[in-house]
Amino acid sequence: MLISKDKILTQSQLRKLAEHKYSVESYSLFEPYLQPYWNWLVSKVPLWLAPNLITIIGLLVNILTALILMYYDPDAKGTHEPPRWTYLLCAVGIFVYQSLDAIDGKQARRTGSATPMGELFDHGCDSISTVFVAISTCVSVQFGNHPKLMFIEVFCVFALFYCAHWQAYVSGTLHFGKIDVTEAQYAVITIHVVTFFVGPQVWSKKIFGKFEPWVFIIGMTIITGFLVVNDFLSTIQRGGSGKNGSTVAGTSILSPILPFLFIIIPSYVIAIKSKSGIYDSHPTLYMITFGILFAKITNKLVIAHLSKSQMDMKDSGMFGPTILFLNQYFNDFIPEYYALWLALAWVTFDLLYYCSHVCFEMCDFMNIKLFTIPYPPPPSSKSSTKSNVNSATK
């Protein structure tokens, strides 16, 4: 279904989005130790700075630093080894994003500007950040030399992030386990820093006989995945918070699996059917294309959760993979490399169109601005600023 001029959100969705109350459970191992740093950091942020602006700045830094690394090593094989500083820059980019992402909610509370729009915007940026964090990690470890494992690694990360919001759609509460997003981000930072000091070859250097360190990264992903999926399945087994154990929207708790399958199946089929080996030769470009499509459906799942509405199974972003399918069907009418760029251009435009329209529709409905807030804050917010900074969690 191509993009139309009609509004994306219905009046019912807008009303329920505006009424949404943030609900989260966190058992993170790292967050209690990071809270003093985050509280100190937000205390240095000017009160006129909008929380969403903090989030988007962090995201842009993260994307830029990841793209610089991918530019120097687009096949993730170390064919042309990137300068060492690119790995450190990527680590800094993730640290900046993680720090700013952790304080946007605190800034919203200290300025009295907390709204459901902030939660929606935060999760939307997280979905995009996940794509670039996952792929940049593969570049740092040179997973392009193991394309099948790179495919599994990246889509495992996508699936774990998607499952977290799927679980929230079922239960009504976003749940963070002991080893979750924060721990994963610092693990990736560590990987980039190690690569900066020692070089990417360290991950394929044999130790303890035939053991190569990159196997440890795959193992940690599997362990983390097991913990997340185990928690997710427990939620599914208990049933949803809706009527008769359904989702918050009263829909089947299994319904969100379809949009994800609509991405992973075409991505695999297109890769194995490619005569030119488009995925093997351009893994980062290929994964970014399908990663952006993943970010789109994750955003739709977040909106379905926050608005307690049914998730739309049709998606205009699927026109991107369709370009690749049709090109293969007509025996590579245009070189697959250029077809992949066309698909990337489409899914990027589609994501930006969707996200921008959702944000502006919600801002219009709630009579708020996306990147500015009232300044100075209301008197009630000023009086509680200190207590909010000390007590607020993300």
HELIX and SHEET records of a PDB file:
HELIX    1   1 GLN A   11  GLU A   19  1                                   9    
HELIX    2   2 GLU A   31  SER A   43  1                                  13    
HELIX    3   3 PRO A   51  TYR A   72  1                                  22    
HELIX    4   4 ARG A   84  ARG A  110  1                                  27    
HELIX    5   5 PRO A  116  VAL A  141  1                                  26    
HELIX    6   6 PHE A  143  ASN A  145  5                                   3    
HELIX    7   7 PRO A  147  SER A  171  1                                  25    
HELIX    8   8 VAL A  181  VAL A  198  1                                  18    
HELIX    9   9 PRO A  200  SER A  204  5                                   5    
HELIX   10  10 TRP A  214  ARG A  238  1                                  25    
HELIX   11  11 LYS A  243  GLY A  245  5                                   3    
HELIX   12  12 ILE A  257  LYS A  273  1                                  17    
HELIX   13  13 ILE A  278  SER A  281  1                                   4    
HELIX   14  14 PRO A  283  SER A  307  1                                  25    
HELIX   15  15 SER A  316  MET A  318  5                                   3    
HELIX   16  16 PHE A  319  TYR A  329  1                                  11    
HELIX   17  17 GLU A  336  MET A  366  1                                  31    
HELIX   18  18 PRO A  379  SER A  383  1                                   5    
HELIX   19  19 THR A  385  SER A  391  1                                   7    
SHEET    1   A 2 VAL A  24  SER A  26  0                                        
SHEET    2   A 2 LEU A 174  PHE A 176  1                                        
END                                                                             
